Amino acid sequence: MGIIGTLIIGLIAGALAKLIMPGRDPGGIIVTMLLGVAGAFVATYLGQAIGWYRAGDGAGFIGAVVGAIILLVIYRMVVGRRAA
């Protein structure tokens, strides 16, 4: 799949994560989509480390969405504490 495929899936996964977890994000949709890209990369490398994926395989769409949701929750917790 490669880097470009992971980027594209991450952008879509970030948008879907925003739909699944509605609410006000300090960064808006752009930050959420960037978190989706990061989630796709995290899911890819974590899955390879655990042994779910072979080297060179991507996490896939569901893994990217789950990674994006996890990073979005962490992001909201960190930014929410900073704003309070």
Stockholm file with secondary structure:
# STOCKHOLM 1.0

chainA/1-84         MGIIGTLIIGLIAGALAKLIMPGRDPGGIIVTMLLGVAGAFVATYLGQAIGWYRAGDGAGFIGAVVGAIILLVIYRMVVGRRAA
#=GR chainA/1-84 SS CHHHHHHHHHHHHHHHHHHHSCSCCTTHHHHHHHHHHHHHHHHHHHHHHHTSSCTTCCCHHHHHHHHHHHHHHHHHHHHHHHHC
#=GC SS_cons        CHHHHHHHHHHHHHHHHHHHSCSCCTTHHHHHHHHHHHHHHHHHHHHHHHTSSCTTCCCHHHHHHHHHHHHHHHHHHHHHHHHC
//
